[in-house]
Amino acid sequence: MMQSSERIREELNDLLPQASFLRNKSIAILLPCFNEEHTVAQVIAGFRKALPGATVYVYDNNSTDRTAEIAQAAGAVLRHERRQGKGNVVRRMFADIDADLYVLADADLTYDATAAGRLIDALVTRNVDMVVGVRVGADGAFPRGHRFGNRMFNGLVERLFGAGFTDILSGYRVVSRRFAKSFPATSSGFEIETELTVHALDLRLAAEEIPIAYGRRPADSRSKLNTYRDGAKILVKIVRMYKTLRPFRFFGFLAAGLASAALVLGLPIVTTYLEQGLVPRLPTAVLAAALMQLAFMSLTCGIIVDAVCTSQREFKQMRYLDLPAPNGT
């Protein structure tokens, strides 16, 4: 009978690798919170029911309501981050918490806690480092400005960094320990999701997307996302990451633009000089020469910074390889 029970347990472990993984690994559910007193308790209860063995961490980000008190009463591990902004909170979470697997979500009751099991199962069984919950919203779940911005940023990131994701702004993700500990977060606000996505694309990390239900925010809960202000911040962040991670292309485009302007201004002057031996527009000639010098300087900067970026990328890859795979023993 004992041998039969052991055989059945082994067969179940083979069929359900997630169960075997959860028995030996630790899972941290990360909830950044700013004035979410109306929803945080329900979110905590939902994740504790969906993942009974996980630890729920709530990081209060200077809330002025009863968010911290309610989260602690609901059974979450309460911590604080004084620097305002979701990016600052996520960076602190990844630095402070040591777990084998991280579930990153919001505390506004828009994400389905029961989908966490599917995201974890995809990460473990497919041995990837990040699984993104692609939001499938009901009518009214996405404001018109958010839908337009999401499509625009998805297309921009795909063009600049490569394809692989269809919802780069989703806040519902499961990441492995080696992803979290090799992620040099620099964002301070809602740009953090974009930075997470670009980190996976830059290091060519294995990732998956799983469709999930995305609900409407409750009527008594207010969104902290400003469509235009935060959209502008995300756009600036994408440009900065492109300059940092693709410096040769960035400075190469700049050099090409400067060189083209110099040629447009300088060619007529050169033609006149060859025909008549005169330089009739000296200020324009000086400007064209200065632009061409700037073009060569920009190209040189691109070559140097690209070498530095390659070294930094190799360092991040080595840090990533130091840590075990999601389903490793």
Secondary structure, 3 states (H helix, E strand, C coil): CHHHHHHHHHHHHHHCHHHHHHHHCCEEEEEEECCCCCCHHHHHHHHHHHCCCCEEEEEECCCCCCHHHHHHHCCCEEEECCCCCHHHHHHHHHHHCCCCEEEECCCCCCECHHHHHHHHHHHHHCCCCEEEEEEEECCCCCCHHHHHHHHHHHHHHHHHHCCCCCCCCCCCEEEEHHHHHCCCCCCCCCCHHHHHHHHHHHHCCCEEEEEEEECCCCCCCCCCCCHHHHHHHHHHHHHHHHHHHCHHHHHHHHHHHHHHHHHHHHHHHHHHHHHHCCCCCHHHHHHHHHHHHHHHHHHHHHHHHHHHHHHHHHHHHHHHHCCCCCCCC
